[in-house]
Amino acid sequence: MSKFGFIGLGSQGAPMARRMIDAGYPVVLWARRPDTLAAFSDTTAEIAPDIATLAEQVGHVGVCVVDDAGVQQVCDALIPAMRPGSRIAIHSTVQPGLCVALAERAAAHGLSLIDAPVSGGGHGAAAGTLTVMVGGDEQAVAAARPIFQTFAGLIVHLGGVGAGQMAKLVNNALMAANMAMAHHALTAGSALGIDRAALTELVKVSSGRSYGFEVCARLPKPSAFAHGAKLLAKDVRLLGEVLGGDASFAAFHDAAMPFLELALKE
């Protein structure tokens, strides 16, 4: 069996990699921060000293780093070093155009690159219930599917390279907008003298419910969501870059950004 690589062992990437290892895949890891590798000392995972060494050994590598710059840096090291016929899966949420450009570079080296951003957070990764939004060649997606199934509950192939990222940006912008509306709803409830806990219990089983409401209702104040707000603000910005002046983006932006800015301001 070919070896499988994983790069990006944060709160979501680490449990994804562990699910692959626990499923019996021979996995090679590399991390920018060596301390993140300590959690894998009780597994069969191999540790590579650098990206090029990992790339030379694997036929598939998942990349789950934070942003465009990180994906670019990792792929700059992976693409020249991987064997022809190998595959790169971008699990990070990044600009769709970056994935298209990287896929073209990969193809010139005989590699396939697919974008496969995920939704469900670290808890979903650990439980094997992530949603994977995939863009890429049908054959490459089919070959990667068994690997994705180790950490996914739903895998959706949305089209060519970049389509997974586009879907993820729309999903995250909707999440941000839902949280903003939930914040307004809870604020209005307080102004009307409605007990917050009672209103939360009611909405969670009524027509106004959403995952965004459930997350917002757990927050003692918007600033408690600062880390998530930073990531969602990035994704709303990326969606704006893709949609340009389209009216649908203006609606997302106007609904979501005031709440995200409030969460980042406090």
C-alpha positions, 0 to 999 in steps of 0.5 A, spaced: 500 500 500 502 506 498 503 511 504 499 517 505 501 524 507 498 529 512 500 536 513 496 541 517 495 538 524 491 543 527 484 543 531 481 540 525 487 537 521 489 533 527 483 528 528 482 528 520 489 525 520 488 520 526 482 518 523 486 516 517 491 512 521 486 509 525 483 506 519 489 502 517 492 507 512 500 508 513 501 515 514 507 520 514 506 527 517 509 533 517 508 539 521 511 546 522 510 546 529 513 540 532 509 540 538 503 538 534 506 531 533 507 529 540 499 527 540 501 522 535 507 518 539 502 513 540 500 511 533 503 508 527 504 515 523 511 516 521 514 523 522 518 526 516 523 532 517 521 536 511 515 537 506 520 534 500 521 528 504 514 526 506 512 528 498 517 523 496 514 517 500 506 518 499 501 517 493 496 522 496 497 528 501 492 532 505 493 539 506 489 543 512 493 549 513 490 556 515 490 560 509 492 561 502 499 563 503 500 557 507 497 552 502 502 556 497 508 554 501 506 547 502 504 546 495 511 549 492 515 544 496 510 538 495 509 539 487 516 538 485 518 532 489 512 528 489 512 522 484 508 522 477 501 519 478 500 522 486 495 526 488 494 533 493 487 534 496 487 541 499 482 541 505 484 548 507 479 554 505 482 558 500 481 562 494 478 558 489 483 561 484 489 559 488 487 551 487 486 552 480 493 555 479 496 550 483 492 544 479 495 547 473 502 547 476 501 540 479 498 537 472 505 539 469 508 535 474 504 529 472 500 530 479 492 531 480 490 536 485 483 537 488 480 541 493 476 538 498 475 543 504 471 541 510 465 543 515 464 540 521 470 542 526 474 538 530 469 534 533 466 532 527 473 530 524 474 526 531 467 523 530 468 521 522 462 526 520 465 531 516 462 534 510 467 534 504 466 539 499 470 536 493 472 540 486 476 536 481 477 531 476 472 525 477 477 520 477 481 523 482 475 524 486 473 517 486 480 515 488 481 519 494 474 518 496 476 512 500 481 516 504 475 522 505 471 516 508 475 515 514 473 522 517 467 524 513 459 523 513 458 526 507 462 527 501 459 531 495 463 532 488 461 539 486 464 540 479 471 542 477 477 544 481 475 550 485 468 548 486 469 545 493 472 552 495 466 556 492 461 552 496 465 552 502 465 560 502 457 560 500 456 555 506 461 559 511 458 566 509 451 563 510 453 561 517 456 568 519 449 571 516 445 566 521 449 568 527 448 575 526 441 574 525 441 570 531 445 575 535 439 580 533 434 575 535 437 574 542 438 581 543 431 583 541 428 577 546 432 581 552 429 588 550 422 584 550 424 581 557 424 574 555 428 569 559 434 568 554 435 560 556 427 559 555 428 563 548 434 559 546 430 552 548 424 555 544 428 557 538 432 550 537 426 546 536 422 552 532 422 554 525 427 560 527 432 554 528 439 554 525 446 551 527 448 559 527 443 560 532 445 554 537 453 557 536 451 564 538 446 562 544 452 558 547 456 565 547 456 569 553 458 575 549 460 576 541 468 576 543 467 569 545 467 568 538 473 572 536 477 566 533 471 563 529 469 570 527 476 571 524 476 565 520 469 567 517 471 574 516 476 571 511 471 567 508 466 572 507 472 576 504 474 571 499 467 570 497 467 577 495 473 576 491 470 571 487 463 574 486 465 581 485 460 586 485 454 581 485 448 583 489 448 576 493 455 578 496 452 585 498 447 581 502 451 576 505 456 582 507 451 587 510 448 581 514 454 578 517 460 583 517 457 587 523 456 581 527 463 579 526 466 586 527 463 586 533 466 579 535 473 582 533 472 588 536 470 587 544 
